[in-house]
Amino acid sequence: MGLSTAQLGLLESLASEAAKPFVVVALGNPYVGDLAPKVPAVLLTYETGDAPEAAAVRALCGEAPVGGKLPITIPGFFPAGHGLQRAATSPGLPLAAK
């Protein structure tokens, strides 16, 4: 259900060489949360498709608040209920420009 060994290796390599922090966006499967200790940050959407992808981009750009709590336990890493809340940090683009 998680990432392949090659995918995990790539993310670990990027994290170890990254001059700046980065965020891994996981669309759909929350069980990739076990990679969280290996990378600076993980944003889980729990769904796939256009709407979750757009929401993730808006959140990463600071246009939308980020918040949520895990509905499941990721064994050995995070208990159910772990999460965060962060307000939007950017006003975003006017609707006409989107």
Residue frames as a rotation matrix with the C-alpha (Angstrom) as fourth column:
MET 1
0.561 0.828 0.000 0.00
0.828 -0.561 0.000 0.00
0.000 0.000 -1.000 0.00
GLY 2
0.519 -0.437 -0.735 2.96
0.118 -0.815 0.568 2.30
-0.846 -0.382 -0.371 0.48
LEU 3
0.627 -0.391 -0.673 5.70
-0.765 -0.474 -0.436 3.43
-0.149 0.788 -0.597 -1.85
SER 4
0.885 -0.393 -0.249 8.10
0.237 0.842 -0.485 1.10
0.400 0.370 0.838 -3.61
THR 5
0.473 -0.805 -0.357 11.67
0.698 0.095 0.710 0.74
-0.538 -0.585 0.607 -2.41
ALA 6
-0.364 -0.610 0.704 12.86
0.916 -0.372 0.152 2.76
0.169 0.700 0.694 -5.42
GLN 7
0.316 0.562 0.765 10.38
0.362 -0.816 0.450 5.57
0.877 0.135 -0.461 -4.72
LEU 8
0.959 -0.005 -0.284 11.40
0.277 -0.216 0.936 5.71
-0.066 -0.976 -0.206 -1.05
GLY 9
0.120 -0.993 0.007 15.07
0.892 0.111 0.439 5.71
-0.437 -0.046 0.899 -2.06
LEU 10
-0.215 -0.133 0.968 14.50
0.745 -0.663 0.074 8.63
0.632 0.736 0.241 -4.42
LEU 11
0.687 0.557 0.468 12.71
0.129 -0.726 0.675 10.69
0.716 -0.404 -0.570 -1.76
GLU 12
0.809 -0.461 -0.364 15.36
0.452 0.093 0.887 9.90
-0.375 -0.882 0.284 0.86
SER 13
-0.159 -0.897 0.412 18.08
0.980 -0.092 0.179 10.90
-0.122 0.432 0.893 -1.60
LEU 14
0.033 0.257 0.966 16.32
0.480 -0.852 0.211 14.17
0.877 0.456 -0.152 -2.42
ALA 15
0.927 0.372 0.035 15.83
0.131 -0.411 0.902 14.90
0.351 -0.832 -0.430 1.28
SER 16
0.545 -0.780 -0.308 19.48
0.671 0.187 0.717 14.27
-0.502 -0.598 0.625 2.11
GLU 17
-0.424 -0.760 0.492 20.74
0.901 -0.300 0.312 16.46
-0.090 0.576 0.812 -0.75
ALA 18
0.402 0.706 0.583 18.13
0.757 -0.614 0.222 19.22
0.515 0.353 -0.781 -0.60
ALA 19
-0.746 -0.639 0.190 19.52
0.472 -0.707 -0.526 22.67
0.471 -0.303 0.829 0.14
LYS 20
-0.661 0.631 0.407 15.98
-0.724 -0.678 -0.125 23.79
0.197 -0.377 0.905 0.97
PRO 21
-0.650 0.505 0.568 13.14
-0.071 0.704 -0.707 21.88
-0.757 -0.499 -0.422 2.60
PHE 22
-0.750 0.491 -0.444 10.49
-0.522 -0.027 0.852 20.42
0.406 0.871 0.277 0.33
VAL 23
-0.223 0.782 0.582 7.06
-0.727 0.264 -0.633 18.87
-0.649 -0.565 0.510 0.70
VAL 24
-0.998 0.055 -0.019 5.98
0.032 0.799 0.600 15.48
0.048 0.599 -0.800 -0.58
VAL 25
-0.278 0.960 -0.023 2.33
-0.931 -0.275 -0.238 15.50
-0.235 -0.045 0.971 -1.70
ALA 26
-0.979 0.033 0.202 0.65
0.053 0.995 0.090 12.11
-0.198 0.099 -0.975 -1.39
LEU 27
-0.400 0.876 -0.269 -2.61
-0.905 -0.331 0.267 11.83
0.145 0.350 0.925 -3.30
GLY 28
0.262 0.668 -0.697 -4.91
-0.514 0.707 0.485 9.14
0.817 0.231 0.528 -2.01
ASN 29
0.448 -0.071 -0.891 -3.17
0.414 0.900 0.137 6.58
0.792 -0.431 0.432 0.17
PRO 30
0.750 -0.150 0.644 -2.49
-0.556 -0.670 0.491 7.77
0.358 -0.727 -0.586 3.74
TYR 31
0.916 -0.379 0.136 -0.19
0.212 0.741 0.637 4.81
-0.342 -0.554 0.759 4.39
VAL 32
0.349 -0.847 0.401 2.67
0.608 -0.121 -0.785 6.60
0.713 0.518 0.473 2.65
GLY 33
0.806 0.025 0.592 2.85
-0.358 -0.775 0.521 8.58
0.471 -0.632 -0.615 5.88
ASP 34
0.842 -0.538 -0.029 5.59
0.384 0.561 0.733 6.22
-0.378 -0.629 0.679 7.02
LEU 35
0.160 -0.813 0.560 7.95
0.877 -0.143 -0.458 8.20
0.453 0.565 0.690 4.82
ALA 36
0.855 0.288 0.432 7.40
0.126 -0.922 0.365 11.31
0.504 -0.258 -0.825 6.98
PRO 37
0.776 -0.611 -0.153 10.48
0.093 -0.129 0.987 10.74
-0.623 -0.781 -0.043 9.16
LYS 38
0.026 -0.799 0.600 12.56
0.839 0.344 0.422 10.57
-0.544 0.493 0.679 5.97
VAL 39
-0.295 -0.034 0.955 11.42
0.749 -0.629 0.208 13.85
0.594 0.776 0.211 4.37
PRO 40
-0.977 -0.180 0.118 10.85
0.079 -0.810 -0.581 17.37
0.200 -0.558 0.806 5.73
ALA 41
-0.510 0.860 0.007 7.04
-0.545 -0.316 -0.776 17.37
-0.666 -0.399 0.630 5.27
VAL 42
-0.911 0.342 0.228 4.20
0.408 0.682 0.607 15.32
0.052 0.647 -0.761 3.82
LEU 43
-0.541 0.824 -0.167 0.82
-0.748 -0.563 -0.352 16.66
-0.384 -0.065 0.921 2.67
LEU 44
-0.884 0.314 0.348 -1.81
0.370 0.923 0.106 13.90
-0.288 0.222 -0.932 2.42
THR 45
-0.731 0.659 -0.180 -4.95
-0.669 -0.637 0.383 14.53
0.137 0.400 0.906 0.37
TYR 46
-0.565 0.472 0.677 -6.71
-0.169 0.737 -0.654 11.13
-0.808 -0.484 -0.337 0.88
GLU 47
0.589 0.754 0.292 -8.19
0.201 0.213 -0.956 11.45
-0.783 0.622 -0.026 -2.62
THR 48
-0.630 -0.712 0.309 -7.02
0.507 -0.075 0.859 11.62
-0.588 0.698 0.408 -6.22
GLY 49
0.238 0.709 0.664 -8.28
0.971 -0.157 -0.180 13.80
-0.023 0.687 -0.726 -9.03
ASP 50
-0.125 -0.270 0.955 -8.35
0.556 -0.816 -0.157 17.41
0.822 0.511 0.252 -10.11
ALA 51
0.685 0.496 0.534 -9.93
-0.100 -0.662 0.742 18.89
0.722 -0.562 -0.404 -6.96
PRO 52
0.885 -0.398 -0.241 -7.46
0.354 0.241 0.904 17.40
-0.301 -0.885 0.354 -4.44
GLU 53
0.004 -0.917 0.400 -4.53
0.999 -0.016 -0.047 18.29
0.049 0.399 0.915 -6.71
ALA 54
0.028 0.080 0.996 -5.71
0.323 -0.944 0.066 21.91
0.946 0.320 -0.052 -7.00
ALA 55
0.923 0.342 0.175 -6.33
-0.064 -0.311 0.948 22.09
0.379 -0.887 -0.265 -3.25
ALA 56
0.582 -0.780 -0.232 -2.81
0.746 0.398 0.534 20.81
-0.324 -0.483 0.813 -2.55
VAL 57
-0.222 -0.656 0.721 -1.28
0.851 -0.492 -0.185 23.44
0.476 0.572 0.668 -4.85
ARG 58
0.363 0.435 0.824 -3.33
0.002 -0.884 0.467 26.21
0.932 -0.168 -0.322 -3.22
ALA 59
0.986 -0.011 -0.164 -2.26
0.165 0.122 0.979 24.98
0.009 -0.992 0.122 0.22
LEU 60
0.261 -0.965 0.007 1.42
0.941 0.256 0.222 24.81
-0.216 -0.051 0.975 -0.74
CYS 61
-0.306 -0.330 0.893 1.25
0.637 -0.768 -0.065 28.31
0.708 0.549 0.445 -2.21
GLY 62
-0.895 -0.055 -0.442 -0.30
0.418 -0.449 -0.789 29.60
-0.155 -0.892 0.425 1.01
GLU 63
-0.758 0.641 0.119 -3.61
-0.412 -0.613 0.675 30.47
0.505 0.463 0.729 -0.66
ALA 64
0.370 0.888 -0.273 -5.62
-0.317 0.397 0.861 27.97
0.873 -0.232 0.429 1.39
PRO 65
0.208 -0.277 0.938 -5.41
-0.975 0.023 0.222 26.89
-0.083 -0.961 -0.266 4.99
VAL 66
-0.301 -0.332 -0.894 -3.89
-0.332 0.915 -0.228 23.51
0.894 0.228 -0.386 5.77
GLY 67
-0.370 0.174 0.913 -5.48
-0.923 0.038 -0.382 21.39
-0.101 -0.984 0.146 8.41
GLY 68
0.429 0.588 -0.686 -6.49
-0.572 0.764 0.298 17.95
0.699 0.265 0.664 9.30
LYS 69
-0.072 -0.379 0.923 -5.99
-0.906 0.411 0.099 15.01
-0.416 -0.829 -0.373 11.57
LEU 70
-0.788 -0.284 -0.546 -5.14
-0.509 0.799 0.320 11.45
0.346 0.530 -0.774 10.66
PRO 71
0.292 0.940 0.174 -8.23
-0.928 0.235 0.289 9.25
0.231 -0.246 0.941 10.75
ILE 72
0.874 -0.104 -0.475 -5.98
0.094 0.995 -0.045 6.21
0.477 -0.006 0.879 11.05
THR 73
0.634 -0.758 0.152 -2.84
-0.329 -0.086 0.941 5.25
-0.700 -0.647 -0.303 12.95
ILE 74
0.642 -0.588 -0.492 0.32
-0.444 0.237 -0.864 4.92
0.625 0.773 -0.109 10.88
PRO 75
0.967 -0.118 -0.226 1.95
0.246 0.661 0.709 2.17
0.065 -0.741 0.668 12.95
GLY 76
0.241 -0.940 -0.241 5.23
0.953 0.183 0.240 3.15
-0.182 -0.287 0.941 14.54
PHE 77
-0.629 -0.514 0.583 4.99
0.670 -0.739 0.071 6.77
0.395 0.435 0.809 13.38
PHE 78
-0.850 0.385 0.359 1.77
-0.435 -0.898 -0.068 8.69
0.296 -0.214 0.931 14.10
PRO 79
-0.760 0.647 0.059 -1.36
0.425 0.564 -0.708 7.94
-0.491 -0.513 -0.704 16.11
ALA 80
-0.140 0.821 0.553 -4.86
0.857 -0.179 0.483 8.55
0.496 0.541 -0.679 14.81
GLY 81
0.778 0.506 -0.372 -5.66
0.622 -0.703 0.346 12.20
-0.087 -0.501 -0.861 15.48
HIS 82
-0.173 -0.900 -0.400 -2.14
0.594 -0.419 0.687 13.50
-0.786 -0.118 0.607 14.74
GLY 83
0.257 0.240 0.936 -2.18
0.937 -0.297 -0.181 16.55
0.235 0.924 -0.301 12.48
LEU 84
-0.704 -0.490 -0.513 -1.91
0.588 -0.808 -0.034 20.32
-0.398 -0.325 0.858 12.28
GLN 85
0.602 0.786 0.143 -3.74
0.765 -0.516 -0.386 23.51
-0.229 0.342 -0.911 11.47
ARG 86
-0.590 -0.750 -0.300 -2.19
0.590 -0.654 0.475 26.38
-0.552 0.103 0.828 9.51
ALA 87
0.414 0.750 -0.515 -3.94
0.185 -0.624 -0.760 29.48
-0.891 0.220 -0.397 8.29
ALA 88
0.641 -0.175 0.747 -3.57
0.747 -0.081 -0.660 30.70
0.176 0.981 0.079 4.71
THR 89
0.082 -0.733 -0.675 -0.51
0.640 -0.480 0.599 32.91
-0.764 -0.481 0.430 4.37
SER 90
-0.934 -0.358 -0.009 -1.08
0.200 -0.543 0.816 34.48
-0.297 0.759 0.579 0.96
PRO 91
-0.276 0.891 -0.361 -4.11
-0.474 -0.453 -0.755 36.32
-0.836 -0.037 0.547 -0.42
GLY 92
-0.147 0.198 0.969 -3.95
0.629 0.775 -0.063 34.33
-0.763 0.600 -0.238 -3.66
LEU 93
-0.963 -0.182 0.198 -4.77
0.262 -0.470 0.843 35.49
-0.060 0.864 0.500 -7.16
PRO 94
-0.430 0.862 -0.269 -7.92
-0.705 -0.507 -0.496 37.38
-0.564 -0.023 0.826 -8.13
LEU 95
0.134 0.573 0.809 -10.56
0.090 0.806 -0.585 35.05
-0.987 0.151 0.056 -9.61
ALA 96
0.883 0.236 -0.405 -10.16
-0.335 -0.286 -0.898 36.57
-0.328 0.929 -0.174 -13.07
ALA 97
0.126 -0.939 -0.320 -6.47
-0.990 -0.100 -0.096 35.61
0.059 0.329 -0.943 -13.13
LYS 98
-0.247 -0.241 0.939 -7.01
-0.534 0.842 0.076 31.94
-0.808 -0.483 -0.337 -12.22
